[in-house]
Structures are given as C-alpha cells and as structure tokens.
Amino acid sequence: MSGHIRFERQGALALVTLSHPGKFNAMSRAMWRELRQVFTTIQAEPAVRCVLVRGEGGHFCAGGDISEYPDFRFDEAGLRDFHDNDVWGGLQAMLDCDVPIVAQIEGNCMGAGVEIACCCDIRIADAAARFGAPIARLGFPMAPREAALVLREAGALTAREMLLEAAVSGAELMQQRGFLSRVMPGGQCASEAAATAARITALAPQAARLNKQTLRALNRPLGLDGIAPAAPDSIAGFLSRAYAYADSPEHREGINAFLQKRPSNFSTSET
C-alpha cells in the first residue's frame, strides 16, 4: 500500500486528506502525483470555496516515504524526475490554486509535510504538533525550489535550523516565527480548522480567488534566477553537486544501514 490522497466534497468545501496508514502519512511518489491531480481538479471547480488539508490518524505528514528511496535516489534521471515532476508537480498545483487553503496540522509535520503546509494560506496547528525537515540525517540536501519555498514561508532562521541542524520545533515557536496562524489546545485543532473553513466558504468566492491571485503576484517568486552563480541554479545544478556524493559507496552503505536499523516508528519517513 503506497498511500493515497483522499478527496471529498462537502458542499463548497473540499476536504483533502493525506492517508498512508502505519507511516504517519509519509508521501509516496504516487501520493505526490495524486496531490497534483486533486488540486488541478479543485482549481477547475468554481463551486469550491475553500480547501481543508489534513492528515489521517492524528498526524499531518511525517515526510517522504524513504522505503521508496533506493529505487531512484542513486539514479540521476530518476532523482530529477522525482523532484521536478512528482514533488514539485504536487506543490506547484497547490501554489497555483486560487481557492483558499486551510491546513489542519496535528502530530508530525516533517519534510514533505512542511512543504505541503507551506503551500497553504492559513495554518492551524495542535499545540503538540512538531515541525522539521531532518533530511540531513539521510545525507540528502533539499532540492532548491523546495528549499526556496520553506525559506519564504517559514523564514531564514527556521529553514537554517531545519536543514543544517535537523532541528525539530514545536507549534508555539513556529507561531512566534509567523509560520502558524493559530495554535490550539489539545483536541481543538480540527474544530478550529473546520470553523475557519466555514467562515471562508461563507464569503464571496470570486473575491477570494482574485485576492489569492493578487497576493501571488505581489509575493516574491520562487524562481532561482537571483541566487548567486555559485549556488545551484536549477535541479540540474543541484544534482551535479549532490549526485556525486549520493553515488559514493560510503553514502550507499550509510543509507542501507539506516534502512536496516531504523526503529519501527521511524520506518517510513524522514523524521
């Protein structure tokens, strides 16, 4: 079972649920592709006034499904396809969506979960939620466009701590740093997210779509043209630097050892 993205309609509300039982909703390749299709569908449905994104079983998303990584992480073409088409395809569909998106964040929000949350307009979290992008534990850098997204939405300090220190932060700190709209006491996150979505669906839908288009135009783009020449300016540049290390015997041995020795509750994601 590779997980799936569940899409439901409740009147003017679209419910998008990340579902990967037993894996804290870690994102598989199939789920990234489904995410793209779901938000492409939502964008084309004028009757939808709000989207609520949530995870199943008390967690938002614990990262990427690392059990799939050996299939493509050591292949340059496969790695490029994964980041350019699967991951960024899903994230870009969310970013391009003119319908307001509310995130209901509970439990683990790591790696891919943080990236998905970054694409939401209003982020509401449970007080016990945990945030991070500890991909460095696997020896991988974050792809440039994904790093730019986290940098823009979570801030430079948080991005540095997540990527360089593998730091995991609590909801209160993430709210203080401007990433979260609200932090709710235990058990109240879902009801607050639903109430927020209800308030949005009661407003004029065309105004909301136009406002999102305006905000998108005013926000700085996620293009990498302005980054110094020494930095990776594309996924190809990222790969040229990362692939040499990823293909080394030392790194392969490290990844294999990690996959064999990881604890059961650490088995399917970047956390």
C-alpha positions in Angstrom: 0.0 0.0 0.0 1.6 3.2 -1.1 -0.9 5.6 0.5 -3.3 7.9 -1.3 -4.8 11.4 -1.3 -8.4 11.3 -0.3 -10.6 14.0 -2.0 -14.1 14.7 -0.7 -16.7 17.4 -1.3 -18.9 18.8 1.4 -20.9 21.5 -0.4 -18.5 24.3 -1.1 -15.7 22.8 1.0 -13.1 20.4 -0.5 -11.5 18.0 2.0 -8.1 16.8 1.1 -6.7 14.1 3.4 -3.2 12.7 3.3 -3.5 9.0 4.1 -0.7 6.5 4.5 -1.7 4.2 7.4 1.1 3.0 9.5 3.5 5.5 8.0 2.3 8.8 9.6 1.1 9.8 6.2 4.5 9.9 4.6 4.3 10.9 1.0 4.9 8.3 -1.6 5.6 9.1 -5.3 2.0 8.0 -6.1 0.7 10.4 -3.5 2.6 13.3 -4.9 1.0 12.6 -8.3 -2.4 12.3 -6.8 -1.9 15.6 -4.9 -1.2 17.3 -8.2 -4.3 15.8 -9.8 -6.5 16.7 -6.8 -5.6 20.4 -6.8 -5.8 20.6 -10.6 -9.4 19.3 -10.2 -10.1 21.8 -7.4 -8.8 24.7 -9.4 -11.2 23.9 -12.2 -14.3 23.6 -10.0 -15.9 27.1 -9.5 -18.2 25.8 -6.8 -15.4 25.1 -4.4 -14.8 28.0 -2.0 -12.3 26.5 0.4 -9.9 23.6 0.8 -9.1 21.9 4.1 -5.9 19.9 4.0 -5.3 17.4 6.9 -3.7 14.1 7.7 -5.2 10.9 8.8 -4.9 9.3 12.2 -3.6 12.2 14.2 -0.6 13.2 12.1 -0.3 15.6 9.2 2.6 14.2 7.3 5.9 12.7 8.5 8.0 13.4 5.4 8.7 11.3 2.4 8.3 7.6 2.2 12.0 6.6 2.5 11.2 3.0 1.8 11.0 4.1 -1.9 14.2 6.0 -1.9 16.5 3.1 -3.0 14.5 2.9 -6.2 15.6 6.3 -7.5 17.9 8.1 -5.1 21.0 6.8 -6.7 19.9 7.4 -10.3 20.4 10.9 -11.6 17.5 10.8 -14.1 15.2 9.2 -11.5 16.1 11.8 -8.9 15.5 14.6 -11.3 12.1 13.2 -12.3 11.1 12.7 -8.6 11.9 16.4 -7.7 10.9 18.1 -10.9 7.7 16.2 -11.7 6.4 14.3 -8.7 7.2 16.6 -5.8 7.2 20.0 -7.4 4.3 19.0 -9.6 2.2 18.5 -6.5 3.4 21.6 -4.7 3.0 23.8 -7.8 -0.6 22.7 -8.2 -1.2 23.8 -4.6 0.6 27.1 -5.2 -1.4 27.7 -8.4 -4.7 27.0 -6.7 -6.9 30.2 -6.4 -9.1 28.6 -3.8 -8.1 29.5 -0.1 -6.4 26.5 1.5 -6.5 25.8 5.3 -4.1 23.4 6.9 -5.1 21.3 9.9 -1.8 20.3 11.4 -1.6 17.6 14.1 1.2 15.4 15.2 4.2 15.1 12.9 4.7 17.7 10.2 8.1 16.9 8.8 9.9 17.3 5.5 7.3 16.9 2.8 4.7 17.8 5.4 6.3 21.2 6.0 6.5 21.8 2.2 2.8 21.0 1.8 1.9 23.2 4.8 4.0 26.0 3.1 1.5 25.9 0.2 -1.5 26.6 2.4 -2.8 30.0 3.1 -3.9 29.6 6.8 -2.1 27.1 9.0 -3.8 25.9 12.2 -1.9 23.5 14.5 -2.4 21.4 17.5 -0.2 22.5 20.5 1.6 19.2 20.4 2.4 19.3 16.6 6.1 19.0 15.7 7.8 20.6 12.7 11.1 19.9 11.0 12.9 18.8 7.8 15.6 16.4 9.1 16.6 15.3 5.7 20.2 15.8 6.6 20.0 12.6 8.8 19.8 10.7 5.5 22.7 12.7 3.9 20.5 14.5 1.4 20.2 18.2 0.6 16.8 19.7 0.0 16.0 20.4 -3.7 16.4 24.1 -4.4 12.8 25.0 -5.2 11.6 23.2 -2.2 14.2 24.9 0.0 13.1 28.3 -1.5 9.5 27.5 -0.6 10.4 26.7 3.0 12.7 29.7 3.2 9.9 32.0 2.0 7.2 30.7 4.2 9.0 29.5 7.4 11.7 32.2 7.4 15.5 32.1 7.1 16.2 31.2 10.7 13.8 28.3 10.8 15.0 27.0 7.4 18.6 27.1 8.5 17.8 25.2 11.8 15.8 22.6 10.0 18.2 21.9 7.2 21.6 22.5 8.9 20.8 21.3 12.4 18.0 18.8 11.7 16.1 20.8 14.4 12.5 19.9 15.3 10.4 22.8 16.6 7.2 22.9 18.5 4.0 24.7 17.4 4.4 27.6 19.8 7.8 28.5 18.4 6.5 28.1 14.8 3.7 30.5 15.6 6.1 33.0 17.2 8.1 33.0 13.9 5.0 33.7 11.9 4.5 30.3 10.2 1.3 29.3 12.0 -1.9 31.4 12.1 -3.2 29.7 15.3 -2.2 27.1 17.8 -5.0 25.2 19.5 -5.0 23.3 22.8 -5.2 19.5 22.6 -8.3 18.3 20.7 -9.4 21.6 19.4 -7.3 21.8 16.2 -9.9 20.0 14.0 -12.8 22.1 15.2 -11.0 25.4 14.7 -9.8 24.4 11.2 -13.4 23.4 10.3 -14.7 26.7 11.7 -12.1 28.7 9.7 -13.1 26.8 6.6 -16.8 27.6 7.2 -16.1 31.3 7.6 -14.2 31.3 4.3 -16.9 29.4 2.4 -19.5 32.0 3.6 -17.6 34.7 1.8 -17.7 35.8 -1.9 -15.8 33.1 -3.8 -14.7 35.3 -6.7 -13.2 37.9 -4.4 -11.2 35.2 -2.6 -9.8 33.9 -5.9 -8.9 37.4 -7.0 -7.3 38.1 -3.7 -5.2 35.0 -4.0 -4.1 35.9 -7.5 -3.1 39.4 -6.2 -1.2 38.0 -3.2 0.6 35.6 -5.5 1.6 38.4 -7.9 2.8 40.6 -5.0 4.8 37.8 -3.3 8.3 37.2 -4.5 8.6 34.4 -7.0 10.2 31.0 -6.2 12.5 31.2 -9.2 16.2 30.9 -8.5 17.5 33.5 -11.1 18.7 35.9 -8.4 20.7 33.4 -6.5 24.5 33.8 -6.7 26.2 31.8 -9.5 28.0 29.6 -7.0 24.7 28.3 -5.7 22.7 25.6 -7.6 20.5 27.5 -10.1 18.4 24.6 -11.1 17.6 21.0 -10.3 20.4 20.0 -12.7 22.8 22.2 -10.7 21.6 20.6 -7.5 22.1 17.1 -8.9 25.6 17.8 -10.2 26.7 18.6 -6.7 24.6 16.1 -4.8 24.7 13.1 -7.1 28.5 12.6 -6.7 28.1 12.2 -3.0 24.8 10.2 -3.3 26.5 7.7 -5.6 29.5 7.1 -3.3 30.0 3.7 -1.6 30.1 5.4 1.8 26.7 7.0 1.3 25.1 3.9 -0.1 26.3 2.0 2.9 25.0 4.6 5.3 21.6 4.6 3.7 21.4 0.8 3.7 22.4 0.7 7.4 19.8 3.4 8.2 17.0 1.4 6.5 18.0 -1.8 8.2 18.4 -0.4 11.7 15.7 2.3 11.9 13.2 1.9 14.7 9.6 0.8 13.8 8.1 4.3 14.4 10.9 5.8 12.2 10.5 3.4 9.3 8.7 5.3 6.6 9.7 8.9 6.6 12.4 11.5 7.0 11.7 12.1 10.7 
